[in-house]
Amino acid sequence: MIRAENVTKIFGPAPQEALRLLRDGTSKDAIREATGHVVGVDDVSFSLKPGEFFCIMGLSGSGKSTLLRCLNRLIPMTGGRVVIDTEQGEVDVGEAGSKALRDLRTQHLSMVFQRFGLLPHRSVRDNVAYGLEIQGVPRKQRLERAERALEMVGLGGWGPSRTSELSGGMQQRVGLARALATEAQVMLMDEPFSALDPLIKMQMQEEMIKLQHDLGKTIVFITHDLDEALRLGDRIAIMEDGKVVQLGTPEKIIIEPKTAYVADFVEHADPTNVISAGTVSVELAHERVDVLRREGGNRVLAHRTQSEVEIVVDDDDHVREVRADGKRVELVPIDTLLAEEPPVARYRDRAAVVRAERTLRTLLEARNLVNLPVLVIDDQERLIGLVTEREIIFSIIEKRGRDALQEAAA
């Protein structure tokens, strides 16, 4: 959907000379001292799939907002290229003529800024319809689309109001509705929630998650808030001094920071909504999972810290039976357990079953209800691992996954 290839932006009157120095290995500081030019973005490449929620984060001055503006050429690139797929074919943003660029910005890309940029003399509805007006959409049609967009963001019925009558959170929803009304498949969002109060910010994040689920837009989202990036992003790019120093899934960034800079970012992050059950679980072949015996064509397994709990699996690793203290227990999906009234004491006659993609928080909930190892299964319902308090506590404290846990235990 979007390809950024070696995107570089240098600010100053003669950027090509500074670009040559940069490519020869000269540092940013040395370039600024020698030429007075500032390197804003340094050789950034990534590729986004349709429907991906891509977060770019970093400290102030790291280049994240400059990079975003290179994607739609609000800031022209000094080097590299950006290619965007449209229904009419690929568009090279840097090479596009004025008409092609205008069409790209009005029909295929929409942008939401930190400052709402609403027009105070227009109604809420007319603010939302403004982008459609620029496109030349007939008034009746654009107002209908504006009303639909307002419904999407929870502002149905507010169309005739003035923007001054709305709270900050509601005004940001108007800005979001304006971007949605254009029906562009790509949304560029530059710290849209950073000026909002914490509670409103969380509500807007929830709104974004729901909208993304319903609409499947391709979103590039700038933030300096790691918890926000972890909550929203399918992948995250972390920038430092104009470069992307790590790009990966939220889980990968939490458990395997590549640099001290990234490690500092994730030090205080909450891992419970990021690290997955599959990452935390102890694999069946690990030394802490004992094969007690065979029963016909099945193996009887036990986690070493709870050897009184026996898990019977066949040769395809499907669970056939679980026993605790010699008694057979019921296998219950975690969502079924969570939908029930919590027990007075943790279950000893029920075992929780959790999919590998569920989060560490789900494992915490499961262990709060059941005093047996949690069974982690894949999408074929094969047992891939077991989880006890030991794995959960280690992952929360160390923000590390199964491999690190097993290495520490060795």
C-alpha positions as CSV (number, residue, x, y, z in Angstrom):
1,M,0.0,0.0,0.0
2,I,2.8,2.4,0.9
3,R,6.5,1.9,0.2
4,A,9.1,4.3,1.7
5,E,12.6,3.7,0.1
6,N,15.6,5.4,1.7
7,V,13.7,8.5,2.5
8,T,15.9,11.3,3.6
9,K,15.1,15.0,4.4
10,I,17.8,17.7,4.9
11,F,16.8,21.2,5.8
12,G,18.9,24.0,4.4
13,P,19.7,26.0,1.2
14,A,21.9,23.4,-0.5
15,P,20.7,20.0,0.7
16,Q,22.3,17.9,-2.0
17,E,25.8,18.7,-0.8
18,A,24.8,17.8,2.7
19,L,23.2,14.6,1.3
20,R,26.5,13.6,-0.3
21,L,28.3,14.1,3.0
22,L,25.6,12.0,4.8
23,R,25.9,9.2,2.3
24,D,29.7,9.3,2.8
25,G,29.2,8.6,6.5
26,T,29.5,12.1,7.9
27,S,27.5,12.4,11.1
28,K,24.5,14.7,11.5
29,D,26.4,16.9,14.0
30,A,29.4,17.3,11.7
31,I,27.1,18.2,8.7
32,R,25.4,20.8,10.8
33,E,28.7,22.3,12.0
34,A,30.2,22.2,8.5
35,T,27.3,23.3,6.3
36,G,24.6,24.6,8.7
37,H,22.1,22.0,7.3
38,V,19.9,19.9,9.6
39,V,19.3,16.2,8.8
40,G,15.6,15.6,9.7
41,V,15.1,12.1,8.3
42,D,18.0,9.8,7.6
43,D,17.6,6.9,5.1
44,V,14.3,5.5,6.3
45,S,12.7,2.5,4.5
46,F,9.5,0.5,5.3
47,S,6.6,-1.1,3.5
48,L,3.0,-1.2,4.7
49,K,0.3,-3.7,3.8
50,P,-3.3,-2.6,3.2
51,G,-5.2,-2.3,6.4
52,E,-2.1,-2.0,8.6
53,F,-2.0,0.3,11.6
54,F,1.6,1.6,11.6
55,C,2.9,3.7,14.5
56,I,6.0,5.9,14.3
57,M,7.3,7.1,17.6
58,G,10.2,8.9,19.2
59,L,11.2,11.9,21.3
60,S,10.7,15.4,20.1
61,G,13.1,16.2,17.3
62,S,13.5,12.5,16.3
63,G,12.1,13.2,12.8
64,K,8.8,11.4,13.1
65,S,6.5,14.3,12.0
66,T,8.9,15.2,9.2
67,L,8.8,11.6,7.9
68,L,5.0,11.6,8.0
69,R,4.9,14.8,5.9
70,C,7.3,13.3,3.4
71,L,4.7,10.6,2.7
72,N,2.3,13.1,1.1
73,R,5.0,15.6,0.1
74,L,3.9,18.4,2.4
75,I,7.6,18.4,2.9
76,P,9.6,17.4,-0.2
77,M,12.2,14.7,0.2
78,T,15.9,15.4,-0.4
79,G,16.5,11.7,-1.3
80,G,14.7,8.4,-1.6
81,R,11.1,7.8,-2.8
82,V,7.6,7.1,-1.6
83,V,5.3,5.0,-3.6
84,I,1.6,4.6,-2.9
85,D,-0.8,2.1,-4.5
86,T,-4.1,3.5,-5.7
87,E,-6.9,2.0,-7.8
88,Q,-5.3,3.7,-10.8
89,G,-1.9,2.2,-10.1
90,E,1.3,3.2,-8.3
91,V,2.0,6.8,-7.7
92,D,5.6,8.0,-7.0
93,V,4.9,10.8,-4.6
94,G,8.1,12.6,-5.2
95,E,7.7,12.6,-9.0
96,A,4.0,13.3,-9.2
97,G,2.9,16.5,-11.0
98,S,0.7,19.1,-9.4
99,K,-2.6,17.5,-10.6
100,A,-1.6,14.0,-9.6
101,L,-0.4,15.2,-6.2
102,R,-3.6,17.1,-5.7
103,D,-5.7,14.0,-6.6
104,L,-3.6,11.9,-4.3
105,R,-4.1,14.2,-1.3
106,T,-7.8,14.7,-1.9
107,Q,-8.9,11.2,-2.9
108,H,-6.4,8.7,-1.6
109,L,-4.8,10.2,1.5
110,S,-6.4,12.0,4.5
111,M,-4.5,13.7,7.3
112,V,-5.4,14.4,11.0
113,F,-3.3,16.8,12.9
114,Q,-2.7,17.4,16.6
115,R,-4.3,20.8,16.3
116,F,-7.8,20.3,15.0
117,G,-7.7,23.0,12.3
118,L,-11.5,23.5,12.4
119,L,-13.1,26.5,10.7
120,P,-14.9,28.4,13.5
121,H,-17.4,30.1,11.1
122,R,-18.7,26.8,9.8
123,S,-21.0,24.3,11.4
124,V,-19.7,20.9,12.5
125,R,-21.3,19.3,9.4
126,D,-19.7,21.7,7.1
127,N,-16.3,21.3,8.7
128,V,-16.5,17.5,8.1
129,A,-17.7,18.1,4.5
130,Y,-14.9,20.5,3.7
131,G,-12.6,18.0,2.1
132,L,-15.4,16.8,-0.1
133,E,-16.1,20.3,-1.1
134,I,-12.5,20.7,-2.2
135,Q,-13.0,17.5,-4.2
136,G,-16.0,19.0,-6.0
137,V,-18.5,16.6,-4.5
138,P,-22.1,17.9,-4.9
139,R,-23.4,19.5,-1.7
140,K,-26.2,17.0,-1.0
141,Q,-23.9,14.1,-1.4
142,R,-21.1,15.6,0.7
143,L,-23.5,16.5,3.5
144,E,-24.8,12.9,3.6
145,R,-21.3,11.6,3.8
146,A,-20.4,14.1,6.5
147,E,-23.4,12.9,8.6
148,R,-22.3,9.2,8.1
149,A,-18.8,10.1,9.3
150,L,-20.2,12.0,12.3
151,E,-22.2,8.9,13.2
152,M,-19.0,6.7,13.0
153,V,-17.2,8.9,15.6
154,G,-20.2,9.2,17.9
155,L,-21.3,12.7,17.0
156,G,-24.5,11.9,15.3
157,G,-26.9,14.9,15.7
158,W,-24.2,17.4,16.3
159,G,-23.9,18.4,12.6
160,P,-25.7,21.8,12.9
161,S,-23.7,22.9,15.9
162,R,-20.8,25.3,15.9
163,T,-17.4,23.9,16.7
164,S,-17.0,26.3,19.6
165,E,-19.8,24.5,21.4
166,L,-17.8,21.3,21.5
167,S,-15.3,20.0,24.0
168,G,-11.7,19.3,23.0
169,G,-12.3,15.6,22.6
170,M,-15.4,16.3,20.5
171,Q,-13.5,18.7,18.3
172,Q,-10.9,16.0,17.7
173,R,-13.7,13.6,16.7
174,V,-14.8,16.2,14.1
175,G,-11.2,16.3,12.7
176,L,-11.3,12.5,12.6
177,A,-14.7,12.5,10.9
178,R,-13.5,15.0,8.3
179,A,-10.7,12.5,7.4
180,L,-13.1,9.6,7.3
181,A,-15.6,11.5,5.1
182,T,-13.2,11.6,2.2
183,E,-13.2,7.8,2.2
184,A,-9.5,7.8,1.6
185,Q,-7.9,4.4,2.2
186,V,-4.8,5.9,3.8
187,M,-4.9,8.0,6.9
188,L,-1.9,10.0,8.1
189,M,-2.3,11.0,11.8
190,D,0.2,13.4,13.5
191,E,-0.1,13.0,17.3
192,P,-3.8,13.5,17.0
193,F,-4.6,12.7,20.7
194,S,-1.5,14.2,22.5
195,A,-3.3,17.5,23.5
196,L,-6.3,15.7,25.0
197,D,-6.9,14.9,28.7
198,P,-5.9,11.3,29.6
199,L,-9.5,10.0,29.9
200,I,-10.6,11.6,26.6
201,K,-7.3,10.3,25.0
202,M,-8.1,6.8,26.1
203,Q,-11.7,7.1,24.7
204,M,-10.3,8.3,21.4
205,Q,-7.9,5.4,21.3
206,E,-10.8,3.0,21.8
207,E,-12.7,4.8,19.0
208,M,-9.7,4.3,16.7
209,I,-9.5,0.6,17.5
210,K,-13.2,0.2,16.7
211,L,-13.0,2.2,13.5
212,Q,-10.0,0.3,12.3
213,H,-11.7,-3.0,13.0
214,D,-14.8,-1.8,11.1
215,L,-13.2,0.1,8.2
216,G,-9.8,-1.5,7.7
217,K,-7.9,1.7,6.8
218,T,-4.2,1.9,6.3
219,I,-3.0,4.2,9.1
220,V,0.3,5.9,9.8
221,F,0.1,7.2,13.3
222,I,2.7,9.5,15.0
223,T,3.0,9.5,18.7
224,H,5.6,10.0,21.5
225,D,3.5,7.8,23.9
226,L,4.8,4.2,23.9
227,D,1.7,2.9,25.7
228,E,-0.4,4.4,22.9
229,A,1.7,2.9,20.2
230,L,1.6,-0.5,21.9
231,R,-2.1,-0.3,22.2
232,L,-2.8,0.8,18.6
233,G,-0.1,-0.4,16.4
234,D,0.3,-3.6,14.4
235,R,3.9,-2.6,14.0
236,I,6.0,0.2,15.5
237,A,8.9,2.1,14.1
238,I,11.0,3.9,16.8
239,M,13.0,6.9,15.6
240,E,16.2,8.5,17.0
241,D,18.1,11.3,15.3
242,G,16.2,10.9,12.1
243,K,16.8,7.2,11.8
244,V,14.5,4.2,12.5
245,V,16.5,2.3,15.1
246,Q,13.9,-0.5,15.5
247,L,10.9,-1.6,13.6
248,G,8.7,-4.5,14.6
249,T,5.6,-5.8,16.4
250,P,4.8,-4.3,19.8
251,E,5.6,-7.6,21.4
252,K,9.0,-7.9,19.7
253,I,10.0,-4.4,20.7
254,I,9.0,-5.0,24.3
255,I,10.9,-8.3,24.7
256,E,13.8,-7.6,22.4
257,P,14.8,-3.9,22.4
258,K,17.8,-3.6,20.0
259,T,19.4,-0.5,21.4
260,A,19.8,1.2,24.8
261,Y,17.5,4.0,23.5
262,V,14.7,1.5,22.8
263,A,15.3,-0.2,26.1
264,D,14.9,3.1,27.9
265,F,11.6,3.6,26.1
266,V,10.1,0.2,27.0
267,E,11.5,0.1,30.6
268,H,8.3,1.4,32.1
269,A,5.8,0.0,29.6
270,D,3.0,-2.3,30.6
271,P,3.7,-5.7,29.0
272,T,0.5,-7.3,30.0
273,N,-1.5,-6.2,26.9
274,V,1.4,-6.8,24.5
275,I,3.3,-10.1,25.3
276,S,1.4,-13.1,24.1
277,A,0.5,-16.4,25.8
278,G,2.5,-18.3,23.1
279,T,5.6,-16.3,23.9
280,V,5.3,-16.8,27.7
281,S,4.4,-20.5,27.7
282,V,6.9,-23.2,28.4
283,E,7.1,-25.5,25.4
284,L,6.3,-29.2,25.8
285,A,9.9,-30.2,24.9
286,H,11.4,-27.9,27.7
287,E,13.2,-29.5,30.7
288,R,10.5,-28.0,33.0
289,V,7.8,-30.2,31.3
290,D,8.3,-33.8,32.3
291,V,7.0,-36.8,30.4
292,L,5.8,-38.9,33.2
293,R,4.8,-42.0,31.2
294,R,2.9,-43.3,28.2
295,E,-0.7,-44.5,28.3
296,G,-1.3,-46.4,25.1
297,G,-0.7,-43.9,22.3
298,N,-0.7,-40.9,24.6
299,R,1.9,-39.1,26.7
300,V,1.3,-37.9,30.2
301,L,3.0,-34.6,30.9
302,A,3.4,-32.4,33.9
303,H,4.9,-28.9,34.6
304,R,7.7,-29.5,37.1
305,T,6.4,-27.0,39.6
306,Q,3.0,-28.7,39.6
307,S,3.8,-32.4,39.1
308,E,0.4,-33.4,40.6
309,V,-1.4,-32.0,37.6
310,E,-1.2,-34.5,34.7
311,I,-1.9,-33.4,31.1
312,V,-2.6,-36.3,28.6
313,V,-1.8,-35.5,25.0
314,D,-1.8,-37.6,21.9
315,D,1.0,-37.8,19.3
316,D,-0.5,-34.7,17.5
317,D,-0.3,-32.8,20.8
318,H,-4.1,-32.6,21.2
319,V,-5.2,-32.6,24.8
320,R,-7.1,-35.7,25.7
321,E,-7.5,-35.3,29.5
322,V,-6.2,-33.3,32.5
323,R,-6.1,-34.7,36.0
324,A,-5.4,-32.9,39.2
325,D,-4.6,-35.0,42.3
326,G,-5.7,-38.1,40.4
327,K,-9.1,-36.7,39.5
328,R,-10.2,-35.7,36.0
329,V,-10.8,-32.0,35.5
330,E,-12.9,-30.0,33.1
331,L,-11.2,-28.1,30.2
332,V,-12.8,-24.7,29.9
333,P,-12.0,-21.9,27.3
334,I,-10.9,-18.7,29.1
335,D,-13.7,-16.6,27.7
336,T,-16.2,-19.0,29.3
337,L,-14.5,-18.7,32.7
338,L,-14.4,-14.9,32.5
339,A,-18.1,-14.7,31.6
340,E,-19.0,-16.5,34.9
341,E,-19.1,-15.3,38.4
342,P,-15.6,-15.6,39.9
343,P,-15.2,-18.5,42.4
344,V,-14.7,-18.0,46.1
345,A,-11.4,-20.0,45.8
346,R,-9.5,-20.8,42.7
347,Y,-10.8,-23.8,40.7
348,R,-9.0,-27.1,41.2
349,D,-11.4,-29.1,39.1
350,R,-11.2,-26.9,36.0
351,A,-8.3,-26.1,33.6
352,A,-8.2,-22.9,31.6
353,V,-7.5,-23.1,27.8
354,V,-6.1,-20.0,26.1
355,R,-5.2,-19.4,22.5
356,A,-1.5,-18.5,21.8
357,E,-2.3,-15.0,20.5
358,R,-4.1,-13.9,23.7
359,T,-2.2,-11.6,26.0
360,L,-0.3,-11.9,29.3
361,R,-3.3,-10.1,30.9
362,T,-5.5,-12.9,29.9
363,L,-3.1,-15.4,31.5
364,L,-3.2,-13.3,34.7
365,E,-7.0,-13.5,34.7
366,A,-6.9,-17.2,34.0
367,R,-4.5,-17.9,36.9
368,N,-6.6,-15.8,39.2
369,L,-9.5,-18.2,38.6
370,V,-7.8,-21.5,38.2
371,N,-5.1,-23.1,40.4
372,L,-3.7,-25.3,37.6
373,P,-1.3,-24.6,34.8
374,V,-2.9,-22.7,31.9
375,L,-3.0,-24.7,28.7
376,V,-1.9,-22.7,25.7
377,I,-3.1,-24.0,22.3
378,D,-2.6,-23.0,18.7
379,D,-5.2,-22.4,16.0
380,Q,-5.4,-26.2,15.3
381,E,-6.1,-26.7,19.0
382,R,-2.8,-28.4,19.6
383,L,-1.1,-27.9,23.0
384,I,2.0,-25.7,22.5
385,G,2.8,-24.9,26.1
386,L,2.0,-24.5,29.8
387,V,2.0,-21.4,32.0
388,T,2.2,-21.1,35.8
389,E,2.8,-18.1,38.0
390,R,6.6,-18.4,37.4
391,E,6.3,-17.7,33.7
392,I,3.9,-14.8,34.3
393,I,5.9,-13.1,37.0
394,F,9.2,-13.4,35.1
395,S,7.6,-11.9,31.9
396,I,6.1,-8.9,33.8
397,I,9.3,-8.2,35.8
398,E,11.8,-8.8,33.0
399,K,9.6,-8.0,30.0
400,R,11.1,-11.0,28.3
401,G,9.6,-14.0,26.5
402,R,9.9,-17.8,26.6
403,D,13.4,-18.0,25.2
404,A,14.8,-15.7,27.8
405,L,12.9,-17.5,30.5
406,Q,14.2,-20.9,29.5
407,E,17.7,-19.5,29.1
408,A,17.6,-18.1,32.6
409,A,16.4,-21.4,34.0
410,A,19.1,-23.4,32.3
